[in-house]
Amino acid sequence: MGKKPKILTPDRTDSFHRHEVCQRALAPSFQNLCEQAQAAGWEEREAAYALMVLAAAKLKHATTEAETISEVTDVPGEIGGTGPGPVEGD
């Protein structure tokens, strides 16, 4: 366990491979965090599982937040909304 690893910034990778680039960027910090947990007395599997659960919760929150933003901004008939416009005769 040495110095805190720096997380690399995204490059101009196409969006199809962006998640892979992000994984490579986060891997050293993830490894460092796992090592810190083990040094504190947690088993490797416990730490990895805890991080997976935390990541899933974060993803669920981000998805819920994105859906909420979409629901608020996707107002039918509004400028910029993608919902159906007003029906003729209204």
C-alpha positions in Angstrom: 0.0 0.0 0.0 1.7 3.1 -1.2 0.4 6.4 -2.5 -3.1 6.9 -3.6 -3.5 5.9 -7.3 -4.6 8.6 -9.7 -7.7 7.8 -11.8 -7.1 8.4 -15.5 -9.4 10.7 -17.3 -11.5 9.5 -20.2 -10.0 9.7 -23.7 -11.9 10.0 -27.0 -12.8 6.3 -27.0 -16.1 5.6 -28.8 -19.0 5.1 -26.4 -19.2 1.3 -27.2 -15.8 0.8 -25.5 -16.0 3.6 -22.9 -17.0 1.2 -20.1 -13.9 -0.9 -20.7 -11.7 2.2 -20.6 -13.4 3.2 -17.4 -12.7 -0.2 -15.8 -9.0 0.1 -16.7 -8.9 3.6 -15.2 -10.6 2.5 -12.0 -8.7 -0.8 -11.5 -5.7 0.5 -9.6 -7.9 2.4 -7.2 -10.1 -0.6 -6.7 -7.1 -2.8 -6.0 -5.8 -0.2 -3.6 -9.1 -0.1 -1.8 -9.3 -3.9 -1.6 -5.7 -4.0 -0.1 -6.7 -1.3 2.5 -9.7 -3.4 3.5 -7.5 -6.5 3.9 -5.0 -4.6 5.9 -7.8 -3.5 8.2 -8.8 -7.2 8.7 -11.5 -7.8 6.1 -11.2 -10.9 3.9 -10.7 -10.3 0.2 -14.1 -11.8 -0.7 -15.9 -9.7 2.0 -14.4 -6.5 0.7 -15.1 -7.4 -3.0 -18.7 -8.3 -2.1 -19.2 -5.1 -0.1 -17.8 -3.1 -3.0 -20.1 -4.9 -5.5 -23.2 -4.2 -3.3 -22.2 -0.6 -3.0 -21.7 -0.3 -6.7 -25.1 -1.9 -7.4 -26.8 0.5 -5.0 -25.0 3.4 -6.8 -26.1 2.2 -10.2 -29.7 1.7 -9.0 -29.7 5.3 -7.6 -28.2 6.6 -10.8 -30.7 4.8 -12.9 -33.6 5.9 -10.8 -32.3 9.5 -10.9 -32.0 9.3 -14.7 -35.5 7.9 -15.1 -36.9 10.7 -12.8 -35.1 13.4 -14.8 -36.4 11.8 -18.0 -39.9 11.8 -16.7 -39.7 15.4 -15.7 -38.2 16.6 -18.9 -40.1 14.4 -21.3 -43.4 16.3 -21.0 -45.8 15.7 -24.0 -46.3 18.7 -26.1 -43.5 20.7 -24.4 -40.6 22.1 -26.4 -37.7 19.7 -26.0 -40.0 16.9 -24.8 -40.1 13.7 -26.8 -43.6 12.7 -25.9 -46.5 13.0 -28.3 -47.6 16.5 -29.1 -51.2 17.8 -28.6 -53.9 16.0 -30.4 -55.7 17.9 -33.1 -58.9 19.5 -31.9 -57.7 20.0 -28.4 
